[in-house]
Amino acid sequence: MKLMLQQFPVVFQALNVGFLQTLKLFLITGLGAIPLGLVIAFGSMSRFKPLSALTRLVIWVVRGTPLMIQLLIIYYFPGIVLHNNWWGGGESGRFLASAIAFIFNYACYFSEIYRGGIQSIPKGQQEAGLVLGMTRGQIFYKVTLLQVVKRIVPPMSNEIITLVKDTALARIIALQEIIWAGQSFMKGSHGIAGAIWPLFFTAVYYLLFNGVVTVALGRLEKRLDYFR
């Protein structure tokens, strides 16, 4: 116990650095995937059949394969196959590759949520808007989108909470996120080896982070409760 107390400041500092990396990956993924998912949803619903077919094929491939494999391919493919390592060997390169993989993966999941929400709105509302002289753009933004947002918040919340935990997968390409930091003390880091207790504190970070995200999304859902 005395040794653990002595080691705690070093472990706490390392976990904080790892958590900041995890938080950055989470925020950048959210900021990129949420709007990109809407664009992909429009592509999948396009009346231009080649575009919609191609978009749905991409969504099927991304959703049907593990994110871990996508991370490995995106990070290693340029260097091994094209002999041109776009990402470089540093932490910033690994982070960029991780962010791109996460954004595209989650955008595909979000696109299906968007598509389901948009298609759940009765077509009679669009026809009524056209009769009233509204353009299709006005109907979408002033009538459809408000209802879609309310309907997609619960499933989007589930995906966002999953994203909090999925950020741990970035360690497969040696991104030094929080679990990487916690596990490093088992292998020997900062003069500490064979210590498993930092992993328990890593779990506490995730619990607190998920708790904050859950409360925030719950409040958002209540504020959007205007259609009941």
PyMOL commands that set and color helices and strands:
alter all, ss='L'
color gray80, all
select helices_A, chain A and resi 2-44+49-64+67-80+91-119+123-131+136-173+178-187+197-223
alter helices_A, ss='H'
color red, helices_A
deselect
rebuild
show_as cartoon
